[in-house]
Amino acid sequence: MPARVVAVCRSKEKGTKKEAITEGVLKEDYGLISDAHADCCTHRQVSLLAIESINKMRRLGLDVGPGDFAENLTTEEIDLVSLPIGTHISIEEEVILEITQIGKECHTGCAIRRQIGKCIMPTEGVFAKVIRGGFVRAGDTMKVIAQRGKDGRED
């Protein structure tokens, strides 16, 4: 099965669960239009989390799904956390994202941690900048188009 977008999610406030939307627009050097985390001046414009990570939490008995960990894009069949910083991912040959951060520090007041009891974004969440924008929808295909080696150059 090819890598794909499972869900596109947004929220009006930071630190809260996001709700799935039919489609979104990723704006170059900004993020997902109408999402609280979108910002021109950060390396964390878009957050990604694999459905495989969410499924781990489901197996622990938690009733969680796409957007519950405040991710913008829920993905499938792409090992996000193994991708080096600087890797470029395309979505439907239109959008290009650049991986900028793997994991994050989860602050003590995290609404996700308070609501769910555990947050997987600190270890399994990935953040990216929008290099080239466009529409994004559930079901869109994704692929790694350029990966950085240990020396920082493209492989």
C-alpha positions in Angstrom: 0.0 0.0 0.0 1.4 3.4 -0.8 1.9 6.0 1.9 -1.1 8.3 2.2 -2.8 11.0 4.2 -5.5 9.5 6.5 -6.9 12.8 7.8 -6.4 16.5 7.6 -7.1 18.2 10.9 -7.2 21.7 12.3 -8.1 23.6 15.5 -8.8 27.2 16.3 -6.7 27.1 19.5 -3.3 25.7 20.3 -2.9 22.8 22.7 -6.3 21.3 21.9 -7.5 18.3 19.9 -8.0 19.0 16.2 -11.1 18.2 14.1 -10.9 16.4 10.8 -11.8 18.4 7.7 -12.6 17.3 4.2 -9.7 19.2 2.7 -7.3 21.9 3.6 -4.8 24.3 2.0 -1.2 24.2 3.0 0.3 27.6 2.3 4.0 27.9 1.5 6.1 29.0 4.5 3.0 29.2 6.7 1.2 26.0 7.3 -2.5 24.8 7.2 -4.8 27.7 6.6 -7.2 28.4 9.5 -5.1 26.3 12.0 -3.9 27.8 15.3 -0.4 26.5 14.7 0.1 28.0 11.3 2.8 30.7 11.3 5.3 32.1 8.9 8.1 32.4 11.4 8.5 28.9 12.8 10.0 25.6 11.7 6.9 23.8 13.1 4.3 24.9 10.6 2.6 21.5 10.1 2.5 18.5 12.5 2.3 14.9 11.3 1.5 11.7 13.2 1.2 8.2 11.8 -2.1 6.3 12.3 0.2 3.4 13.3 1.2 5.5 16.4 -2.5 6.2 17.2 -3.3 2.5 16.8 -0.7 1.8 19.6 -2.7 4.0 21.9 -5.9 2.3 20.8 -4.4 -1.1 21.8 -3.8 0.3 25.3 -7.6 0.9 25.5 -7.7 4.6 24.7 -10.5 5.9 22.4 -8.4 8.1 20.2 -8.3 8.9 16.5 -7.0 11.4 14.0 -6.6 14.9 15.4 -6.7 13.8 19.0 -3.0 14.4 19.4 -3.3 17.9 17.7 -1.6 16.7 14.5 -2.5 18.4 11.2 -1.9 15.4 9.0 -2.4 11.8 10.1 -0.4 9.5 7.8 -0.2 5.9 7.0 2.6 3.6 5.6 5.4 6.1 6.0 7.9 5.8 8.9 7.9 9.4 9.8 10.2 9.2 12.9 13.0 7.5 10.9 13.2 10.3 8.3 16.2 12.6 8.9 15.7 16.3 9.4 15.7 18.0 6.0 13.9 15.2 4.2 11.3 16.4 1.6 8.0 14.7 1.3 5.5 15.3 -1.5 1.8 15.0 -1.3 0.1 14.3 -4.6 3.1 15.6 -6.5 1.9 19.1 -5.6 2.7 19.9 -1.9 6.2 19.6 -0.6 7.0 19.5 3.1 10.4 19.5 4.7 10.9 17.6 7.9 12.3 20.0 10.5 11.8 18.3 13.9 11.2 14.8 15.2 9.3 14.8 18.5 8.8 17.7 20.9 8.9 18.5 24.6 5.3 18.1 25.9 4.7 20.9 28.4 3.0 20.0 31.7 -0.2 21.9 30.9 -0.7 20.0 27.6 -4.4 19.6 27.1 -3.9 16.3 25.2 -2.0 14.8 28.1 -4.7 16.0 30.6 -7.5 14.7 28.4 -6.0 11.4 27.3 -3.4 10.7 30.0 -0.5 10.2 27.7 0.8 12.0 24.6 2.8 10.3 21.8 3.8 13.5 20.1 7.0 13.9 22.1 8.4 10.7 20.6 6.4 10.0 17.5 5.2 13.4 16.2 7.0 15.0 13.3 7.0 18.7 12.3 7.6 20.2 8.9 7.8 23.5 7.0 5.7 24.0 3.8 8.1 24.4 0.9 5.4 24.3 -1.8 1.8 24.7 -0.9 -1.5 23.3 -2.3 -4.6 21.4 -1.4 -4.4 18.3 0.8 -7.1 15.7 1.4 -7.6 12.4 3.1 -6.6 9.7 0.7 -3.8 11.8 -1.0 -0.6 9.8 -1.7 2.7 10.8 -0.1 6.3 9.9 -0.9 9.8 10.8 0.2 11.3 12.7 -2.7 14.6 13.8 -1.2 16.4 12.5 1.9 19.4 14.0 3.7 22.3 11.7 4.5 24.3 11.9 7.7 26.6 14.4 6.0 23.6 16.8 5.3 23.7 16.3 1.6 20.9 14.8 -0.5 21.1 11.0 -1.0 
